[in-house]
Amino acid sequence: MCLQFSRKVGGPFFSAKLIKKGSRLLHTQCWFWGQDIRSPAGNLLVQYGFERFRPPEGVEGSSAYLLALVPARETSCLILWGFGLFYGTEGAGGIFLDRFRFLPRWTPQHLLKLPLWRKDQLPDASVPEEASRLVVAARMCARLCAWIEAYERWVNGLMGTSYHARCLKSFPQATHSLTEHLQGWRDLHEAMSAMAVGSNTYPLLNQIHSR
């Protein structure tokens, strides 16, 4: 496998442009999830299948929302907080993505014991430098992008396509339209999938949000 590396920002693969575009998408997506937990139809994350873990009584922090991606088996999970997300899968470890910086940090742990309500409670994780771990991180990011695409389709089917469009209009830090947001996740999914198989990804990175 021939991998191309960029050591300037974020280690191999993760260019400044990719981090910037991914960060805008994830920041907006976290806003959507924050709106979804208080939607007119109730807590959409809970309806989707997430389990909520609140901080201890009297303690400030973010609630955690846990989704077992393989029901009844502790093999793969997704955890959402207001400050970011964690995705773990057995045999691959886990990655954490900060809401404001789309740069996966890898840990050998694939499950976390909840509740956790602050970033400093998360296990030690670092940006992968080894080619094998980079491929794993890229593959996991691609799966996350695909899941977010599927979640958005589910929300649109339940609430109508205008629901998240209205949520976006109330977002003070919005940088793109809902159409651009959805296309952005598709573009990012494509780029990450290419990384995961060791393809020449730079043409894809240059296309992200250039439409």
Backbone bond lengths (Angstrom), bond angles and torsions (degrees), N, CA, C in turn:
res aa  C-N    CA-C-N  psi(-1)  N-CA   C-N-CA  omega(-1)  CA-C   N-CA-C  phi
1 M - - - 1.466 - - 1.522 109.48 -
2 C 1.284 116.45 128.29 1.456 121.11 -179.96 1.520 108.88 -102.29
3 L 1.340 116.68 114.27 1.452 121.51 -178.04 1.520 109.71 -107.99
4 Q 1.318 116.98 137.31 1.452 121.46 175.39 1.522 108.69 -97.78
5 F 1.335 116.12 137.53 1.449 120.69 -173.16 1.529 111.34 -119.00
6 S 1.315 114.83 144.92 1.456 122.27 171.92 1.510 107.27 -127.79
7 R 1.320 117.93 107.81 1.462 122.00 -175.16 1.526 113.17 -87.09
8 K 1.330 117.53 -2.12 1.457 119.35 -171.94 1.514 112.69 -70.88
9 V 1.323 117.24 -45.41 1.461 121.13 -176.66 1.514 109.38 -136.50
10 G 1.324 117.30 129.28 1.453 120.54 171.08 1.505 114.82 68.88
11 G 1.341 117.89 18.86 1.448 119.42 178.88 1.514 111.15 73.29
12 P 1.342 117.93 -167.87 1.453 121.48 179.38 1.531 112.02 -57.69
13 F 1.310 115.67 142.57 1.464 124.40 174.78 1.521 114.26 79.51
14 F 1.323 118.99 -46.87 1.457 120.31 -165.82 1.526 111.17 -86.60
15 S 1.308 115.46 91.86 1.456 121.82 -178.86 1.517 110.73 -75.30
16 A 1.339 115.09 164.44 1.463 120.07 178.42 1.516 110.83 -60.57
17 K 1.344 116.62 -37.20 1.466 120.03 -179.02 1.513 111.06 -66.64
18 L 1.337 116.78 -42.86 1.460 120.66 179.23 1.519 110.77 -63.04
19 I 1.320 116.81 -44.23 1.465 120.77 179.80 1.531 110.26 -61.78
20 K 1.322 116.68 -43.46 1.467 120.71 -178.95 1.517 111.70 -63.02
21 K 1.340 116.88 -47.81 1.460 120.26 -178.23 1.525 111.32 -67.43
22 G 1.338 116.44 -43.19 1.462 119.87 177.92 1.519 112.10 -62.75
23 S 1.338 116.17 -37.22 1.464 120.32 -179.98 1.523 111.51 -65.20
24 R 1.325 116.74 -40.03 1.464 119.98 177.74 1.523 111.00 -63.53
25 L 1.330 115.73 -42.55 1.466 119.70 179.18 1.520 111.38 -63.43
26 L 1.338 116.97 -47.43 1.458 119.66 -175.67 1.525 111.57 -69.09
27 H 1.330 116.99 -37.99 1.465 119.79 177.03 1.528 110.26 -59.35
28 T 1.325 116.37 -44.49 1.461 120.61 178.08 1.523 111.01 -66.25
29 Q 1.331 117.01 -41.53 1.458 120.39 -179.70 1.518 111.64 -62.71
30 C 1.336 117.03 -38.83 1.466 120.07 176.72 1.527 110.90 -63.70
31 W 1.342 116.42 -35.37 1.464 119.55 174.34 1.528 110.37 -61.91
32 F 1.333 116.42 -44.21 1.461 120.06 177.75 1.525 110.88 -58.36
33 W 1.332 117.66 -47.49 1.467 119.87 -179.88 1.518 111.29 -61.71
34 G 1.326 116.25 -36.64 1.459 119.40 176.79 1.518 112.11 -64.18
35 Q 1.330 116.79 -35.49 1.462 120.65 175.46 1.525 111.51 -73.82
36 D 1.320 116.07 -34.46 1.468 120.32 -176.79 1.521 112.87 -66.19
37 I 1.326 117.30 -29.98 1.473 118.65 -179.01 1.528 111.28 -73.58
38 R 1.334 116.87 -12.91 1.468 120.41 178.65 1.525 111.17 -126.74
39 S 1.315 116.62 31.90 1.462 121.13 -177.70 1.527 110.95 -70.06
40 P 1.325 118.11 162.89 1.469 120.82 177.12 1.524 113.04 -59.69
41 A 1.333 117.12 -23.65 1.469 121.26 179.90 1.523 112.58 -92.99
42 G 1.326 116.62 7.68 1.462 120.49 -178.94 1.519 111.50 101.42
43 N 1.309 116.75 -169.12 1.457 122.64 -177.69 1.534 109.38 -76.02
44 L 1.323 115.93 104.30 1.461 119.98 -175.34 1.532 112.39 -69.35
45 L 1.326 117.56 -30.45 1.465 119.26 178.40 1.531 110.36 -64.41
46 V 1.312 115.96 -42.77 1.471 119.95 177.68 1.524 109.82 -65.00
47 Q 1.328 116.55 -41.40 1.469 119.70 178.53 1.528 111.42 -62.93
48 Y 1.315 116.83 -32.50 1.464 120.88 -179.94 1.525 111.46 -71.09
49 G 1.350 115.81 -26.59 1.460 119.88 179.58 1.507 114.79 130.33
50 F 1.337 118.00 1.03 1.456 121.49 178.06 1.536 110.98 -72.85
51 E 1.307 115.19 149.34 1.464 121.87 172.74 1.524 108.04 -107.95
52 R 1.329 116.33 132.79 1.455 120.56 -176.43 1.521 110.81 -92.61
53 F 1.352 116.00 136.78 1.459 123.15 175.07 1.527 107.87 -124.48
54 R 1.322 116.43 109.39 1.457 121.13 -179.32 1.529 110.95 -84.24
55 P 1.341 116.98 155.53 1.468 119.34 171.68 1.525 109.84 -62.80
56 P 1.323 118.24 160.92 1.468 120.11 176.31 1.526 110.86 -56.82
57 E 1.296 116.07 151.77 1.460 120.89 -178.98 1.520 110.51 -57.39
58 G 1.321 115.76 131.90 1.455 121.47 178.99 1.516 114.56 85.16
59 V 1.339 117.76 0.26 1.460 122.38 -178.67 1.522 109.02 -108.98
60 E 1.317 116.84 131.29 1.458 120.77 178.25 1.520 110.06 -82.45
61 G 1.310 115.74 141.78 1.451 120.83 178.86 1.514 110.52 163.53
62 S 1.300 116.18 -179.35 1.468 122.29 -177.15 1.518 110.93 -93.99
63 S 1.314 116.10 135.63 1.459 119.76 170.13 1.525 109.20 -64.62
64 A 1.321 115.95 148.99 1.462 121.62 175.53 1.524 108.73 -106.68
65 Y 1.318 115.91 139.44 1.467 121.43 176.48 1.527 107.97 -117.19
66 L 1.320 115.53 117.68 1.463 122.30 -175.41 1.523 110.66 -106.37
67 L 1.334 115.71 130.81 1.459 122.15 174.41 1.518 108.40 -123.56
68 A 1.324 115.63 119.83 1.459 120.23 173.80 1.520 108.11 -80.54
69 L 1.320 117.19 111.59 1.456 120.57 -175.34 1.520 112.17 -74.53
70 V 1.335 116.66 -20.55 1.466 121.71 172.06 1.521 105.90 -120.26
71 P 1.325 118.94 93.96 1.464 122.44 -174.46 1.519 112.55 -52.38
72 A 1.335 115.31 140.70 1.469 124.65 175.71 1.529 112.42 69.18
73 R 1.350 117.95 6.79 1.459 120.30 177.51 1.524 108.94 -134.59
74 E 1.325 116.47 134.16 1.461 120.71 -179.62 1.529 109.88 -87.37
75 T 1.311 116.41 62.62 1.456 120.60 -176.97 1.524 113.03 -115.50
76 S 1.314 118.24 -23.61 1.450 120.87 -176.48 1.522 109.43 -156.44
77 C 1.333 116.39 134.78 1.459 118.84 -178.03 1.518 110.76 -147.80
78 L 1.321 114.66 157.56 1.457 123.64 174.64 1.520 107.32 -128.01
79 I 1.326 116.38 130.99 1.464 121.72 179.33 1.518 108.71 -124.72
80 L 1.313 116.76 129.52 1.458 122.92 178.63 1.517 110.42 -111.97
81 W 1.319 116.11 136.94 1.465 123.43 169.42 1.524 108.20 -129.66
82 G 1.297 116.07 171.81 1.452 119.19 173.94 1.515 112.42 -66.52
83 F 1.345 117.59 -21.74 1.462 121.71 -176.11 1.535 113.64 -100.24
84 G 1.318 117.70 -0.54 1.459 118.80 179.59 1.515 111.81 155.51
85 L 1.329 115.90 -160.28 1.465 119.82 -178.77 1.523 111.14 -147.71
86 F 1.327 114.21 159.57 1.462 122.55 176.97 1.521 108.08 -128.71
87 Y 1.326 115.65 134.97 1.455 121.47 175.14 1.516 108.31 -128.12
88 G 1.320 116.36 123.86 1.454 120.69 -179.51 1.510 111.53 -130.26
89 T 1.309 115.45 146.06 1.461 119.94 177.64 1.523 109.24 -145.64
90 E 1.318 116.16 139.03 1.458 122.17 -176.10 1.526 110.38 -58.31
91 G 1.319 115.60 132.83 1.451 120.96 178.73 1.512 114.33 90.95
92 A 1.335 116.76 -13.40 1.465 120.47 -178.36 1.524 112.52 -120.62
93 G 1.343 117.38 -17.30 1.448 120.69 -175.24 1.516 110.86 89.09
94 G 1.314 116.05 -151.49 1.457 119.89 -178.00 1.514 111.14 -143.57
95 I 1.322 116.20 157.90 1.453 121.55 175.71 1.527 109.01 -126.55
96 F 1.323 115.21 145.18 1.461 121.68 173.50 1.513 108.26 -113.84
97 L 1.332 116.35 133.87 1.456 122.74 175.34 1.522 108.60 -118.30
98 D 1.320 115.52 119.07 1.458 121.24 176.63 1.521 109.50 -71.80
99 R 1.304 115.96 141.19 1.472 121.30 -179.48 1.521 112.04 -54.50
100 F 1.321 117.00 -34.29 1.456 120.68 -173.51 1.528 113.86 -103.74
101 R 1.348 117.01 2.67 1.473 119.05 -179.31 1.524 109.24 -149.83
102 F 1.321 116.02 103.63 1.452 121.51 -177.70 1.528 109.58 -79.37
103 L 1.329 114.25 78.51 1.460 121.40 178.60 1.524 106.93 -143.07
104 P 1.335 117.92 106.06 1.468 119.93 -173.29 1.523 112.75 -64.98
105 R 1.310 114.40 133.19 1.469 121.14 173.50 1.518 107.03 -110.94
106 W 1.319 115.52 126.71 1.467 122.17 -170.97 1.517 111.66 -99.21
107 T 1.338 115.23 143.10 1.456 122.80 173.52 1.525 108.00 -136.57
108 P 1.335 118.59 148.38 1.469 119.08 177.60 1.522 113.31 -68.07
109 Q 1.345 118.15 -15.05 1.459 121.04 179.69 1.523 110.74 -76.39
110 H 1.335 116.13 134.56 1.470 118.69 177.14 1.518 112.46 -108.37
111 L 1.328 116.96 -7.45 1.458 122.19 176.28 1.524 109.22 -130.86
112 L 1.312 116.92 146.46 1.459 122.52 176.37 1.518 109.14 -121.26
113 K 1.318 115.70 144.14 1.457 120.62 177.47 1.521 109.06 -89.17
114 L 1.311 116.30 118.43 1.459 122.47 -178.54 1.519 110.38 -99.15
115 P 1.365 117.09 154.99 1.460 126.42 12.07 1.534 113.27 -85.25
116 L 1.309 114.81 146.08 1.462 125.08 166.95 1.520 105.29 -129.87
117 W 1.300 118.15 131.86 1.458 119.62 -172.06 1.538 113.72 -130.02
118 R 1.351 116.60 1.70 1.465 121.01 175.42 1.522 109.76 -135.89
119 K 1.336 115.90 153.00 1.465 119.41 -179.92 1.519 112.16 -62.52
120 D 1.337 117.19 -34.44 1.459 118.99 -176.58 1.532 112.87 -72.68
121 Q 1.331 117.43 -2.95 1.467 120.90 174.89 1.528 112.49 -90.36
122 L 1.322 116.52 -9.62 1.455 120.04 -178.12 1.530 110.56 -73.12
123 P 1.327 118.07 154.50 1.458 120.83 178.50 1.529 111.05 -65.71
124 D 1.327 115.50 157.50 1.458 119.81 177.50 1.531 109.77 -56.79
125 A 1.305 115.56 133.23 1.461 121.27 179.76 1.518 108.16 -147.04
126 S 1.318 116.69 149.42 1.456 120.51 -177.47 1.521 110.46 -142.15
127 V 1.331 116.07 157.61 1.453 121.23 176.69 1.528 108.40 -65.49
128 P 1.309 119.10 123.82 1.464 120.52 -176.50 1.524 111.52 -67.88
129 E 1.323 116.18 139.45 1.456 122.33 177.55 1.522 112.24 -112.36
130 E 1.333 116.52 -29.45 1.456 119.45 179.72 1.524 109.91 -71.66
131 A 1.335 115.47 142.35 1.461 120.05 -176.56 1.520 112.31 -57.64
132 S 1.336 117.25 -40.97 1.462 120.09 -177.43 1.523 110.99 -64.67
133 R 1.322 117.57 -40.36 1.466 120.48 179.91 1.518 111.15 -73.61
134 L 1.323 116.84 -32.06 1.459 119.95 176.28 1.516 110.76 -62.81
135 V 1.321 115.93 -42.08 1.460 119.73 178.68 1.521 110.37 -63.63
136 V 1.347 116.73 -41.49 1.464 120.88 177.68 1.525 110.16 -61.77
137 A 1.344 116.98 -46.16 1.464 120.82 -179.41 1.522 110.86 -62.49
138 A 1.335 116.81 -41.41 1.465 120.09 178.96 1.520 110.94 -64.56
139 R 1.330 116.45 -41.46 1.466 120.13 178.76 1.533 110.62 -62.73
140 M 1.326 116.80 -41.13 1.462 120.17 179.76 1.519 111.00 -67.95
141 C 1.334 117.01 -38.43 1.462 120.03 176.43 1.527 110.89 -63.69
142 A 1.323 116.66 -39.14 1.462 120.09 178.03 1.519 110.72 -61.85
143 R 1.332 116.74 -42.39 1.467 120.24 178.81 1.519 110.94 -64.92
144 L 1.324 116.97 -37.84 1.462 120.24 176.99 1.529 110.98 -62.83
145 C 1.325 116.17 -44.85 1.470 119.78 178.17 1.521 110.73 -59.42
146 A 1.335 116.28 -42.61 1.469 120.16 179.28 1.522 110.52 -64.60
147 W 1.339 116.72 -39.30 1.463 118.70 178.93 1.530 110.69 -65.72
148 I 1.322 117.27 -42.08 1.467 119.90 178.80 1.525 110.78 -61.81
149 E 1.328 117.19 -41.12 1.467 120.37 175.20 1.532 110.52 -57.56
150 A 1.340 116.46 -45.67 1.468 120.74 -179.38 1.525 110.93 -65.41
151 Y 1.326 116.45 -39.92 1.467 120.06 179.02 1.527 110.52 -62.47
152 E 1.328 116.24 -43.31 1.463 119.71 179.83 1.528 111.24 -63.11
153 R 1.320 117.13 -37.69 1.470 119.48 176.34 1.523 110.32 -64.22
154 W 1.325 116.44 -39.47 1.464 120.82 178.74 1.531 110.74 -63.31
155 V 1.324 116.54 -45.42 1.466 120.61 179.17 1.530 110.15 -62.34
156 N 1.324 116.98 -43.72 1.467 119.93 179.69 1.522 111.64 -62.16
157 G 1.340 116.29 -37.79 1.460 119.62 178.54 1.512 112.73 -68.29
158 L 1.333 115.73 -33.47 1.460 120.80 -178.12 1.524 112.94 -82.88
159 M 1.342 115.74 -43.13 1.457 121.05 -170.39 1.529 113.69 -108.53
160 G 1.322 117.08 -11.32 1.452 120.00 -174.87 1.519 111.12 92.91
161 T 1.321 116.18 151.93 1.455 119.98 -175.67 1.520 113.54 -68.28
162 S 1.322 117.21 -18.54 1.467 119.72 -178.31 1.531 112.40 -80.49
163 Y 1.337 117.62 -14.17 1.469 120.38 -174.47 1.527 111.56 -62.83
164 H 1.338 118.02 -56.52 1.461 119.46 -179.32 1.526 111.55 -70.96
165 A 1.324 117.55 -23.90 1.468 119.67 173.88 1.527 109.47 -63.50
166 R 1.328 116.58 -41.01 1.473 119.90 176.81 1.520 110.87 -67.61
167 C 1.340 116.53 -39.52 1.469 119.86 177.65 1.524 110.43 -60.21
168 L 1.325 115.98 -39.92 1.458 119.98 -177.87 1.529 111.34 -67.29
169 K 1.325 116.78 -35.56 1.463 119.96 179.03 1.526 111.63 -63.91
170 S 1.334 116.92 -26.83 1.460 120.32 179.90 1.527 112.43 -91.08
171 F 1.324 117.69 2.54 1.468 121.94 -179.08 1.523 109.24 -86.80
172 P 1.328 119.37 111.98 1.473 121.14 -175.13 1.524 113.44 -62.51
173 Q 1.333 117.74 -24.95 1.462 120.76 -175.07 1.536 112.25 -107.04
174 A 1.321 116.95 23.26 1.464 120.51 -179.51 1.522 110.65 -62.02
175 T 1.335 115.86 137.46 1.465 121.50 -179.31 1.518 112.54 -122.06
176 H 1.344 117.44 -6.02 1.453 119.97 -177.05 1.526 109.07 -155.27
177 S 1.315 115.56 167.31 1.460 121.18 179.62 1.529 110.11 -81.50
178 L 1.332 116.49 169.80 1.459 120.12 177.83 1.529 110.67 -64.43
179 T 1.320 117.00 -39.77 1.470 119.98 177.73 1.524 110.66 -60.22
180 E 1.325 116.71 -44.03 1.466 121.08 177.91 1.520 110.99 -65.98
181 H 1.315 116.97 -34.30 1.463 121.24 179.10 1.529 110.64 -63.94
182 L 1.311 116.54 -48.62 1.464 120.97 -178.89 1.530 110.91 -66.46
183 Q 1.319 116.44 -40.77 1.464 119.94 177.48 1.526 110.32 -66.40
184 G 1.328 116.19 -34.53 1.455 119.93 178.66 1.513 112.67 -61.13
185 W 1.318 117.96 -41.09 1.467 120.80 177.06 1.523 110.92 -66.51
186 R 1.328 117.04 -36.79 1.465 119.47 177.11 1.529 110.82 -65.00
187 D 1.336 116.23 -42.67 1.462 120.38 178.71 1.526 110.91 -63.82
188 L 1.335 115.75 -42.38 1.461 120.21 -179.00 1.526 110.48 -67.04
189 H 1.325 116.46 -39.05 1.462 120.72 176.00 1.530 110.01 -58.91
190 E 1.314 116.47 -44.95 1.461 120.39 -179.70 1.526 111.04 -62.86
191 A 1.338 116.44 -44.93 1.457 120.17 -179.07 1.521 111.75 -64.00
192 M 1.337 116.98 -44.13 1.458 120.70 -179.27 1.522 111.40 -67.34
193 S 1.311 117.04 -36.49 1.464 120.52 177.49 1.523 110.59 -63.38
194 A 1.326 115.98 -38.98 1.456 120.14 177.67 1.519 110.84 -65.29
195 M 1.329 116.64 -41.35 1.464 120.37 176.92 1.525 111.22 -59.65
196 A 1.318 115.27 -40.13 1.465 120.55 -174.11 1.523 112.93 -65.67
197 V 1.321 116.46 -21.03 1.465 119.17 178.52 1.518 111.26 -107.78
198 G 1.358 115.08 8.81 1.446 118.91 174.93 1.504 114.70 77.49
199 S 1.345 117.30 23.21 1.457 120.40 -179.02 1.522 110.84 -76.61
200 N 1.305 115.89 167.53 1.454 121.20 172.67 1.522 107.58 -74.53
201 T 1.330 116.57 104.39 1.462 120.52 -169.19 1.519 113.58 -93.80
202 Y 1.311 119.42 -10.08 1.447 118.55 -169.89 1.514 114.62 -64.58
203 P 1.343 120.84 -36.57 1.470 118.48 173.12 1.515 112.09 -59.03
204 L 1.342 117.24 -36.55 1.464 120.43 178.77 1.517 110.55 -67.08
205 L 1.335 116.93 -42.47 1.461 119.91 -179.22 1.521 110.75 -61.61
206 N 1.313 116.84 -36.98 1.447 119.88 -179.80 1.513 112.73 -71.09
207 Q 1.337 117.28 -21.09 1.461 120.87 -179.16 1.522 113.57 -86.31
208 I 1.338 116.87 -16.93 1.468 119.45 -175.16 1.523 110.09 -61.61
209 H 1.309 115.61 121.08 1.464 124.00 179.47 1.510 113.58 61.96
210 S 1.326 117.95 19.90 1.454 119.50 175.03 1.516 111.76 -88.66
211 R 1.346 115.68 -5.12 1.471 119.92 -177.51 1.523 111.26 -81.08
